[in-house]
Amino acid sequence: MIAARGAPWARARRAIVALGAPALLCLAACDAREAARARAPARAERAPAAITLLYTADEHGWLLPTAEEGRVLGGAAEMLARWVSSERHCAGPAPGAPPRLLPSPACQDVSTLALSGGDNWTGPAISSYFTGAPMADAMARMGYAASAFGNHEFDFGRDAFLQNRTRSRITYLAANLRVTDPSLSALALPSFTVFERRGLRVGVVGLATARTREAATASRFEGIDFQDEEAALSRAIPEAWRAEPDALVLLAHECQDVLEPLLGRHPEWRLSFVGAGHCHKKADLRVNGVPLINPGWRLRSYARVSLEIDPRRPLRQRVVSTSTEIVDVSRPEGAPAEPPDEALTRASAGWQRALDEALGEQIGYSSDGMERHSPEIQRWIAGAWRDQLGVDIAILNKDGIRQSVPRGPITRATVFSVLPFDNKLVICSLRGSDILEALRHPDAVLFGVAPSASGRPVLQDGSPLDEARRYTVATIDFLYFGGDGFRFQAQDPSPSWTGLDWRAPVIAWTKALGTTASAPLDARFR
């Protein structure tokens, strides 16, 4: 009908423009009514349906399951098998295979949408050594549609991020990421996107943590700004609603503690689900009736969010009900296991063989293992730096240590898994007063200086720390440039750049110790 009267309508438009602003307002209203009439039949034809969101966060390259305290936890192939059998999810193309031209008959009316809160690649050596490619392939097979931009997405460089984004087929979203350097246009990310499931439209908004630069190596984000989270969402969410989705959800690479008060101030956003991440702590909350969920990390659990949607209702009121659950993917050791996804299991085995070839050399032995936050693992790493670099003190951050050392043989791959980031070592000259400041930092690990019985810090040889004297200190470039709030750059603007990977001294020192089952490494630090 509109097309048939197109020419007269155009002449009327020109006449109305000549009459000025009041007529323009009338024209806008007419246009809106015409558009609404055009959309009405399609909207009426759509039926109510349920859409299931499958949400994980901070996967961090945990492709394989792990055994802890008598349970087998997680695994990408295991989680995908659970999604397919329990959630009626459809897997993506097998790693190495071309994408399907047409979905299988069982997947032509898929009702699931797999989403991530970001930080996908960096973790165990099976992913990190290959710059995230194995996890990117796994996420493509798992059928992830979108992810928030995490602070660790550039850990292997910008080019690696672009390559992994292509491999994973994931749409990355960040309402508060702004590219300020025109040459970096390929890194610009949309604020939101819309996916269709069962004839219904689900809008997905993404958010990066505003502290991305402080929580990763800042130099990798030159030419990129991260804006205030609340201000960015206040722009992006109304914009997303103008695309007229039936439901709108938010993926945020941000802790629930930060998101909870923000959501409390904005009930007008009318979100149906908010996925949190970044801080690795499980949470299942409701804020103004909106589910706010952090499912934990390392692919050990996922959030199932079921949205009952009636597209015949007014915009922003189409989600009739929401139910949520955090589902653990685990089983007792020795218990029968559901068969994991065969294609993903086969691909992971191939990456494991390649890793064993590259980093399978045994360099030591641990009888009991060393926990991630234990004094033993801290002394192992910082002690290796101090010994191999010949410095007075070594300083690292607790969160740089990403996993435990399992009992048994220690290989080069073990070190890459414990220290997955591509950091380089730097030697600073710091005053004793600067070292005292570092001692007070809640995330600092220092080796070579410690409090004494009197409370006054003493060096390894027992001599007191002199606040006026300068000491040689080994640390990493991430901390030197202000990561986690350290101030080494201001304290020594001209350090010595070693160019040495932070894992190299740990590997060399561990190998030189020659530890065995009868003389294990961990016994040296008790």
N, C-alpha and C positions, 0 to 999 in steps of 0.2 A: 504494500500500500504506500509506504513512504517512497519507494523507488518510482512508482508510477507518477507521483506528483512532484518529482524532484525539481524540474525546471520552474514551475510556479512557486514552489517553496523557496527556491533561491532568490527569485524576484522579490518575494515578500520579505525575505531577510534583508535585502539591500534597502528596501523601503523603510523597514523598522530601524535600521542603523541610522538612517537619515533623521529619524525622529528623536534620537538621543537616548539617555540613560534609562528613563522609565520603561521605554519600549524594549531596551536590551534586557532588562530584568524579566519582562514578560517572555521574551524570546528564550531566555535561559530556562525558565520554568516549563515552557512548551517543549523544548528539547528534552528536558528531564522526563516529562510525561511520555513523550514519544519513545524514549529509550526504555522506560519502565514497561510500556505496552509491548515493545519488541521482545523484552526478556520474559514477560509473564508466562507465555505458553510453555517455554522451555523449563521454567522453574516449576510449573505445575506438573509437568510430566515426570519429574524426578521424584523418587520414592524415598521415604525414611530408610536409613540403614545404619549399621554400626561400622566404625573404622577403628582399627587397633594400631596404636603407636607402639613401636618397640624401641626403647631408648636406652643407650649406654653412654658412658662418658669416660674419658681418660683411659682409653684402651691401651695406650703406651706400648704397642707392639707385642702384647702378650698372646702370641699365636698359639702356644702350646699350654696344656693344663699343667698345674703344679700340685705336688702333694705336700700338705701341711697338717700336722697334728692329727694324722689318721684319716684325712679326707683328701679327695682329688677335686681340685677347684678349677673351674673355668675351661678355657680352650675355645678357639674360634670354630673349629669343626664341630665341637660338642655343642656350642651354643646354637650354631646354625641348624644342627639336627633337631634340637629342642624347638626352635622356631618353626621348622617345617612340620614336625609331628604335632605340636601342641597349639601353635598359633596359626596354622595354615598359611605360613609365609612361603613365598616363592624365591628360591635361590637364583642368583645371577649366573652369568657364564662362568664355566670352570676356568681357573687360571691357565693362561696360554691359549685358550680357545677363542675364536671370534665371537662377538656378541650375537645372540640369537636375532635373526631377522624378524621372527614372529614369536610371541609367547606361546608356551604350550597351552593346550586347552584348559588345563587346571589353573592356569595363571591369567586367564583372560578377564576374570572379575576379581582380582586380588583386593583384599580388604586391609592389608597391613602396610605400614609405612615405617621403615627402619631409619632411625635418626641418631645422631651422636652429639655429645657436648664438646668434642674437640680433644686435642692432644692424642693423636692417633698412632704415631709411628715410633717414638723414641722409648726404648726399654731394653728387653733382653737382646743379646747379641744376634739372635736369629733374625731380628728386624733391624737393629741399629747398625750392625756391620755392613748391611746391604742398603744403607741409607733409606730405610723404610719401605722399600719395594715389596718385600714379602707381605707386610701388613696391608699395603695398598691393594695387592691382588686379593688378599683374604676379604677385605671389606667390599670389594667389587662382587666377589662370590656370595657374600652375605646379603647383598642387595641394599646396602645403605644408600639412601637418597640424598640426605643433606647433613651437614655438620656445622656447628659453630666453629669459629676460628680460634684455636687454642694458642697459648703462648709458646708452645714447643713446636709449632708447625714448621718453623724455619730452622730447626736445629741442624739440618744437613744443608742449609743454604736455600736461597730462593729458587734456584733452578730445580733442585730436588723436590721442593714443594710443588712446583708446577707439574713436574713429571709424575709425582705421586697422585696429584689431583686427577690427572688424566687417567692413570691406571685404575684408580679407585672408582671413577665415574661419580664422584661425590660433588655436590654443589656446596661450596663453602660460603657461609653467610656471616656478616659482621656489620651491624648498623652503625657502629662507632669507629670503624676503620676508614681512614681517609688517606688516599695517596696524594702526597703533595709534590712529588717529582713526576712530571709528565712522562719521563722515560720508563716509568714503572707501571704503566697502565695495565699491563697483564696481571698485576697483583691487586687491582681494584676488585672489591667483592660487593655483591648486591646486599642490600639490607634484608630483603625477604624474597621468597619465591612461593609459588603455589603448585601443589601436586593434586592430581585427580585420582581418586579411588572410588570405585563403584558409582561413578557418576557424580560424586560429591567433591568439593574443592576444599583442600586443607592448606591454609596459608601458614608458612613457617618463617619466623623472624629469627635472626641470629645476632649474638652479642659476644664480643671479646672482652676479657677483663681490661679495665682501664690501666692496670698495672703491668701490661704485657712487657713493656721495655724493662721494668725492674725485675720481672720474673723470668727473663731469658737474656741472651746476649744482645745488648742494646744496639750494637753496630749493625746487626742484621736487619734492623728496622729503620735505617736511615731513609728519609724520603717518605715515611709513613707516620701518621699521627693516630693516636687512640683518644677519642673524645670522651667526655663525661658520659657515663652510662645512662643516667636518667634522662638527660637532655636528648641523647641520641634516640632512645626508645620513644620519647614523647613526639619525635618527628616521624620515626619509622612505622610505629604501630598504626596511627591514623592513615598513613600512606598505604599500608598493607590492607586495611579495611576498605579503602577505596577500590581495591581490586575485587571486592565482593566475595571473599571466601565464605564457605559455610561454617568453618571453624578456624580459629587463629591460635597458634601455639608459639612459644618462645624457647629457643635453644640458647643457653647462656653458659659460656665458659667462665663462670663466676660462682663463688661459694654461696650456699643457701643463706648463710648469715648476712651477706650483703644484699641478697635479692629479697629476703623476707620483708624488711621495712620499706623497700622501694615499691614492691607490689602492694603493700598496705596503703600506700599513698595514692595509688592509681586504680581504683576499682573500675574506672571508666574505660580502661583498656579492654576489658571483657575477654581476657585470654581464657582458653580452655585447659591449658597445661603449660607448665614452665619446667624445663629440664635444667638442673644445676650441674656443676662440675667443678674442676680445678682444685678443690681441697680434699678430694679422695675420701670424704666421709659420707656414709649413707644417711639419708634423711627422707622422710615421707610426711610432708606437712600440707596444711591447707591455709591459704591466705585469702580472705574474702571469698571463700568457697573454691578458690583456684588451687589445684594440686601443684605443689612445688616439690620435686623429687630429685634427689641425687642417688643414683643406684650403686654408688661405689665405683671402683676402678678395676683394671686388669681383666676385663671380660669375665668376671666371676659371677655377675648378676646383671639383670636388666629390669627396667621398668616396663610393665605392661599397662597401657592406658587405653581403656575402651571408651569411645565417644559415640553415644547414640545421637544421631543427627536427623533433624526433620527439615529438609530444604524448603518446605512450604511456609515456614515461620518467617517473621521479619529478620532482616540482617542483624547480626550480633546476638540473636536469640534462638539460633537454630540448634545449638547443642542442648539436648533435652536432659541428658544425664551423663555423668562421668564416673567410671570406676577404675581404681588403680591397684597395682600390686607390685612389689619388688620380688622378683623370682630369682632364687639362687640356682646357679648351675654347678652342682657339686654332688658327690656321692661318697660313701665310706670306701676307704681303700679295700680292695678285694671284692667289693660288691659288683654284681653284674652291671655293665655299662650299656647305655643306649648306643647303638652303632653311630659313630660320628660321620659327618658328611665325607663321602669317599673321595670326591675330587679335591677337597680342601686338605684332607689328610695326606693324600698323595703329593700335593704341592708342598706341604710343610716338610714332608720327609725329604723331598729334593733340596729344599733350602738347608735343612739340617746337614745333609751330606756335604753340601758346599761349605757350610760353616766348619764342619769337622776337618775338612781339607785345609782350610785357611787358618783356623785357630784351635785345632784339637790338641795341640802339644800340651802334655802335662807338665806343669811347672811347680807343683807342690801338692800338699795333702792336708786336709782338715779332718780331724777325728770326730768332732761334735758339730761342726758348722759354726758360723758366726752370724748372729742376727743383724738385721739392717741398722738398727740404732744402738748397737752394743759398743762398749768401750773397746772391745777386741778388734772389731772391724775398723774403727776409727784409728786406732794405733797402727794397724797394718798399713793403711793407706798413707797417713801422714808420716808415719815412721819411715816408710820407703822413700818418700820425698826428701825428708831430712837427711837420710843416710846417703842417697844417691846424688843429691845436689850439694851436699856439704854445707847446709845452711844452719843457722842457729835454731830457727823455729819454722814449723809448717802450719799453715792455716787453710782449712777448707770449710765448706758449709754442710750441715747435717743432711739437707735435702738433696745434695749432690750425690749422695750414696743412695741408689735406687732399689737395691734388693739385697737379700741375705746371701751368704756363701753357704751352699749346701755341704753336708758332710760328704767326705770322699775325695777323689782327685780334684785338684784345682787346675784348670786349663787356662790358656790365654783367653778363651771365650768367657770364662767365669769373670775375669777382670772387665771385659767389655760389657758384660751384663750388669755388674755392680756399678760401673762408671760409664754409662752409655753415651754421655754428651761429648761433643768434639771440642773439648777445652784444651787450651795450651797453658803451660807453666810459665810463670813470671817470677823474678826474684826482686823483692823490694828492699829498700833500706828504711827501716822504721824505728822511731824512737821508742823507748820503753813505755812512754805515756800512750803512744798509739797502740801498742800491744795490749796495754791495760784496757783500752777502749774496746778492742776486739774481744778480749776475755769476757766483757760484759754483754756482748751481743748474744741474743738467745739462740741463734742458729750456728754459732761458731764452734769449730773443733780445732783445738790447738795442740800441737805436739812439740815438746822441747821446753815448755814452760807450764807451771801448774801452781795452784795455791799451796802454801806450806801449812804446818800445824799452827803457826802464828797468824795465818791469814795473808801473809805477804807473799806474792808470787816469787818462785825461784826457778832458775834454769835447770836443764837436765843435769848439770854437774853439781847442783846444790847451791850455787851462788845466787844471791838475791838479784831480782830484775832492777836495773838502774833506769829510772824514768827519763833521764837526760841522755843516756847513751843510745847509739844506733845499733840495731841488730839486723842481720840478714834474714829475710822471711820469704819462704816459697809459698805462692798461692796460685790461683788460676785467673785467666783473663776475665772470666765472667765476674768474679768478685772484685778484681782490680778496677773495672769500669763501673762499679757501683751496684752490681747485682746484689739482691737481698739487703740493700742499704749499707754495704761496707764503703769505707771512704779512703781506700788505699791510693787512688789516683791523686787525691788532694794531699795526702801525706807524703807521697814520693812521686813527683811528676816525671821523673826520669829513671824508670826501673830497668832491669836487665831482662830483655826478651829472649827466652831460651829457644823458642820455636818447638819445644818438646811437648809431645802429647802427654796429658796428665796420667795416662795409663802406663806409659813406657817404664818409668822408674819402679812402679809396683810390680810389673812383670819381671823386670831385670832383678830386683831385690829378692822377690819370692823364689825365682829360679836359683839364684846364688845360695839361698839358705839350704836348699836340698832337703826339704822336709819330706817325711815319709809317714806311713801308718804307725810306725813305732816311735817316730819323733815328729809329731804333727805341728803344723803352723800355729794353730790356736793355742797350743800349750805355751808358746813363747810370750803370750800377752795376758796370761792369767795372773 
